[in-house]
Amino acid sequence: MNRDTLQGNWKQIKGKVKEKWGEFTDDELDMIEGKRDQIIGKLQEKYGYTREQAEREYRDFEGSVMTGSTRKY
């Protein structure tokens, strides 16, 4: 899934983001608007992930959205 697709479908996808990473607030999700770098930054901030770990989590999530599954880790 490319960035444009994620941003274009953000209203549908943000519920899945909240399901996977429940610490995101609705206001934060509204501000993020599907922007990859902002999601990765928030993952680092809220979950204490390294940049690499946050990117890996995001890639896994992105792949699960493409296949229609949402795995929880």
C-alpha positions as CSV (number, residue, x, y, z in Angstrom):
1,M,0.0,0.0,0.0
2,N,1.5,3.3,-0.9
3,R,1.2,6.5,1.1
4,D,-1.5,8.0,-1.0
5,T,-3.7,5.0,-0.6
6,L,-3.2,5.0,3.2
7,Q,-3.9,8.7,3.4
8,G,-6.8,8.5,1.0
9,N,-8.5,5.8,3.0
10,W,-7.5,7.2,6.4
11,K,-11.1,7.4,7.8
12,Q,-11.5,3.7,7.3
13,I,-8.0,2.7,8.4
14,K,-7.8,4.8,11.5
15,G,-10.2,2.4,13.3
16,K,-7.8,-0.4,12.6
17,V,-4.9,1.7,13.9
18,K,-6.8,2.4,17.1
19,E,-7.6,-1.3,17.4
20,K,-3.9,-2.3,17.0
21,W,-2.4,0.6,19.0
22,G,-5.0,1.5,21.5
23,E,-2.9,4.3,23.2
24,F,-3.5,6.6,20.2
25,T,-6.2,9.2,21.0
26,D,-8.8,10.2,18.5
27,D,-7.3,13.7,18.3
28,E,-3.8,12.2,17.5
29,L,-5.3,10.1,14.8
30,D,-7.0,13.0,13.3
31,M,-3.8,15.0,13.3
32,I,-1.8,12.1,11.8
33,E,-4.1,11.8,8.8
34,G,-2.3,8.6,7.6
35,K,1.1,10.2,7.4
36,R,3.7,7.5,7.7
37,D,6.4,9.5,9.5
38,Q,3.9,10.8,12.0
39,I,2.6,7.4,12.8
40,I,6.1,6.1,13.3
41,G,7.0,9.0,15.5
42,K,3.9,8.4,17.7
43,L,4.8,4.7,18.0
44,Q,8.2,5.7,19.3
45,E,6.7,8.3,21.7
46,K,3.9,6.2,23.1
47,Y,5.4,2.7,23.0
48,G,9.1,3.5,23.5
49,Y,10.0,1.8,20.2
50,T,13.3,2.5,18.4
51,R,12.9,4.0,15.0
52,E,13.6,0.6,13.4
53,Q,11.1,-1.2,15.6
54,A,8.4,1.4,14.9
55,E,9.1,1.1,11.1
56,R,8.8,-2.7,11.3
57,E,5.6,-2.5,13.3
58,Y,4.2,0.0,10.7
59,R,5.2,-2.2,7.8
60,D,3.6,-5.2,9.4
61,F,0.4,-3.2,10.0
62,E,0.4,-1.9,6.4
63,G,0.7,-5.4,5.1
64,S,-2.1,-6.6,7.3
65,V,-4.4,-3.8,6.0
66,M,-3.6,-4.8,2.5
67,T,-4.5,-8.5,3.2
68,G,-7.5,-7.5,5.3
69,S,-6.3,-9.0,8.6
70,T,-5.2,-7.1,11.8
71,R,-2.9,-9.1,13.9
72,K,-2.2,-8.0,17.4
73,Y,1.3,-8.4,18.8
